[in-house]
Amino acid sequence: SVSTRFREQNVEIFIRSPSRGIAALRGADILIDALRLGRRLKPQLLVGQYSTCGNVVALAGQILGIPSIKVVRATSSQVVVMNDGRQMSIAARLRQFGFHMLASRTVAVSDAVKRDLMEMFFVPAGRITLLRNAVDPDDYKPTTNSREIRRELDIPAEGFLLFAAAVFLPVKGHEFLLRSLAAVQRRDVYLALAGDGPLLQECQQLSRMLGISSRVRFLGRRCDVPDL
């Protein structure tokens, strides 16, 4: 795992499990941890990814007087539909704007994310650094494991296989993928879904209701996504 490789290089790792339930309490737990670690370790830079951690890092940086970076990987989908299915309100977007202004810098991973930060969250262009995601194509070259994986998943060698890896949340749109598969008349089209999340059981029930459970494979969390 990534944490194991870090530890092998003598990088100290802290894994915490914040409160479950009320989002504000989870954020408070993470903030308290960040402040404690910041005071003890005295880092030169704080970096937070995704909404909650990025916001906490921006706030902790202000409190501790440490430069902070808020990394943003997605914006449009979060504005259209939140993880609980609701549209993000203008008040919530303004709150995010406030956290972006607290951070020393905002990093966007694509041109689209940068544009959305400016248009939807009102972040000035001068505060955004574009740092595109990097993918090593060699990691995704076809391997000799293909036949073995198909046998493991009980999918015929001649079957047409679709694959998606994502957490099971409304914003990921698994429901639409399953309904699309149900609309396909060909019986030799299969779907493999890697990941876990709150909507996993609901999607499993939907596949049964649509009569496509024999063509869908729910793989759970996997560490062999490049091979898949």
N, C-alpha and C positions, 0 to 999 in steps of 0.2 A: 504494500500500500504506500501511498504518498507519505503518510506520517512515519512509516518505518524507514523510508529512504532519508527523510529529514533527520531522524534520530541517529542514523548511521553516520551522519555528518555533524553530530554533536549539536544539532539545533533543538532547543528546548521546545516541547509541545505541551500545550494546556488544552485539554478537551473538557468542555463544560456542558451540562444539560440544563438549560434555563427552564423557568416555570412553564407549565402547560396551562392552556386555557386563555386567560385574558392577555391580549397582545401587549398591553401596556406593562404588565408585570414581567413578561418575557424581556421586553426592552429594558426595563429597570434592572433586571438581573444581569443582562449583558453589559449595561453601562457600569454597574458596580464592579464587575469583574475587570472591565477595561481600566477603570480608575485605579483599582488596587494594583493591577499588573503594571500600569503606566508609572505609578509612583515607585514601585519596587524595581522595575527594570530600567526605567529612564531611557526609553527608546528615542531614536532620532526622528522616526517617522511612524505614523499610524496609517494603516490601509484597511478599509472596510469594503466588502463586496455585498451586493444585493441591498435591499431597502433598509431593513432593520439594522444590520451590522454597519452599513455605510453611514446611517444617521447617527448611531451611537459613537462611531469613530469621530465624526465631525464634531459632535458635542463634547466628547472626552478631550479632543485636541484643544478646543477652546478653553476648557477648564484647566488642563494641565500645561497649556502653553506649548504644545507640540504640534508641528505641521501635520496635516491629515489629508488623505486622498480618499474620495468616495468613488468607487468603481461601479459603473452602471452597464448592465448587460442587456437590458430590455426596457422599453418604455411604452411603445404603441399598444401592445397587448395589455399592459397593465392599466392603461387609460380606458381602453374599450371594455375590459372585463377584469375585475379583481379576482383573486383566488377563490373568494366565496361567491362569485357570480355577479357581483354588483358593479356598476360603472363607477369609476373614481370621480368623486365630486371635485368641484373647483376649490373647495376649502382644503381637501386633501392634497391637491396639486400645489396649492400655495404653501402648505406645510413642507412639502418636499422641496420647494424652492428655498424655503428658509434654511433647511439643512444643507442644501448645496452652497448657500452663501456662507454658512459656518465653516465648511470644509475649505482647506487651502486650495484645493484643486479638484475638479471632477474629471474622471477619465471615462470616455465613451469608447465602446469596442467596435463601433462601425459608424459609417457616415449617417445611416438612418437614425441610430441612437442619438448622435450629436444633434441632428436636425430636430428630433422630437424633444430633446432636452431644452432646446431653444424655443420651440414653438408651443409646446404643451406645458413645460415647467418653467418657462421664462428665464432660463439660465443664460447669462451673457456669453457670447461666443468666446470672449477673452478668458473665461474661467474654465473652458473645456479643453482637454487634451485628447486627441484621437489616437488610440492605441489599439489597432485591430487584433482580433483573435488570431492566433497562429496555429496552424494545423500541419503536422508532418505527413505528407502524402505516403511516405513509406510505411507508416503505421496502418494504412488502410488498403494496402495492396492485397489482392486475392491470395489466400493461403491454402494449404493442403487440408485444412481442417473443415472445409465446406461440407464434404460428404459426411464426416463424422457428426457435425452439428445437425445436419438434416436428419440423420438417423436418430440422434438424441431427441429431436423435436418431433419425430414421427411424421416427417414431411417427405413425400415422394421426390425422387431426384429430378423428375420432369415438372414438378409443381412450380407455379409462379409464386415467389415468396416476397412479401412486403415486410419491412422491419422498421420499428420506431422505438427509440429509447427516450423516455421522459417521465417525470413524476406525474402521478395521476391526480391532476387538478383541472378545474373547468377551463382554465386559460390554455391548456395544452390541446383541447379539442379531441380527445379520444372518442367521444360519443359520435362525432361526425365521421371519423375514420371507420368505426364499426358499422354505422348505418350505410356508409358508402360500400363497404364490403358486402353487406347484405343485398345491395342493389345490383351487384355484379352477378350475371347469370352463370358464368363459368364456375364449375365446381373445383377446378384445379388451381384456384387462387387462395393462398394462405396468408395469414398475418401473424407475425411474432411481435409481442410487446414486452420490452424490458423496462423494469421500473416498479416502484411501489408508491403508495400515497393514499390519501383519504378516499378517493373515488375508485380504488381498485375493485372492491367487491361489487360496487354498483355497475362497473363496466363488465365484470364477469356475468352478472345477472342479465345485463342488456344483451350480451352475446348469446346467452341461452334463449332469451325472449325472441331475438331476431332469427333464431334457428341456424346460427353460424358457429356455435361453440366447437364443432368438430374441425373448423378451419382456423380457429384462433388459438394461439399459444401465449399464455401469460407466464413470463419467465421470471418475474421477481427481480430483485437486484442482481446485477451481473457485473463481473470484473473483466469480461472478455468481449466488450462491445466492439472493438475493432474487428475481431474475428467474426462476430455476428454480422 
